[in-house]
């Protein structure tokens, strides 16, 4: 009897495995490569400001307060979808938001920002994409949460949505800024 | 350094990435978006680079006929497949070659070998040597420059792994996290051997004499 049921059991086990695979794939983005930078100091960079190209902003200048580094480009359609979310939901959080204009022409970026608005506290330009490589960027938009000590705490690959802001970003920010925000975040 | 973004575009806004050689399958295709993130370039109307579309469109092949001429149909189909494969093979070698000033043949071979072991982050089923994604070009340049500055292959790999994770390596390193990956095939072979041995033994026992009167256990798998 057991011998007879064994094939059925194996079949059911395979069906279960298949079901699990389908479930897993629909709940995970398979092209997402987890960043090895999380928990490590952010790579150093010194990049010109978009609006004052003669001045630069470096990772050291930003130490002391947590900030978000949003990698975007005027050529990137998804960045356009993300843009109203940056303006409407990220900016009100009060955390410093730095834009990294990645592999882009500064003039294009200026036009893009002029058209859609500027949610950034500062925009730096990475024309040849070197700093992007240092940050392991491969797919704009990407956003890094970097704490006051310059350690990368969180990385978002792809655009922010109200759901992932609520489920991922807010708890991470709350960890950085201490208890009071933790209550409001929940 | 000049970025490779073309600036002569008819509509600079909202154009998406389709048809722009620099961006097809490059950074502008995150998940879930309708813009094609294919590995093959869409031929473009505005006279851009037409190296793309390495696959001949299958629509040009005669339809596969069934019945009387099915043999002919199969033959045509096979020829079509061969043609497509040949085009694919040609394209992958002719595709992503940047004119890098190698010192000699040996250096070029080393570069090719190294970039074949590295995965393109954008077109994730392509290696760095093959990919025409913009980021892959940058990474190839980076690899080349590190080679020029005397870095070893391992140092270059470590550099990329530190930024993009083990995922960039086609050959995953052997470490506790990858034990299942490396050893499970052997485990399955062992399980298979075990099952076969058991079946053979039980058959030998049956043939050897005491044949059970009840043939209910006659599963022949």
Interface residues (C-beta under 8 A of the other chain):
Chain A: X3 X4 X6 X7 X29 X31 X32 X33 X34 X35 X36 X37 X73 X74 X75 X76 X77 X78 X80 X81 X102 X103 X104 X105 X108 X111 X112 X115 X127 X128 X129 X133 X134 X135 X136 X137 X138 X139 X140 X141 X157 X158 X159
Chain B: X1 X3 X5 X7 X12 X13 X14 X16 X17 X20 X23 X27 X28 X29 X30 X31 X32 X33 X35 X121 X122 X124 X134 X135 X138 X139 X142 X161 X162 X163 X164 X165 X167 X216 X217 X219 X221
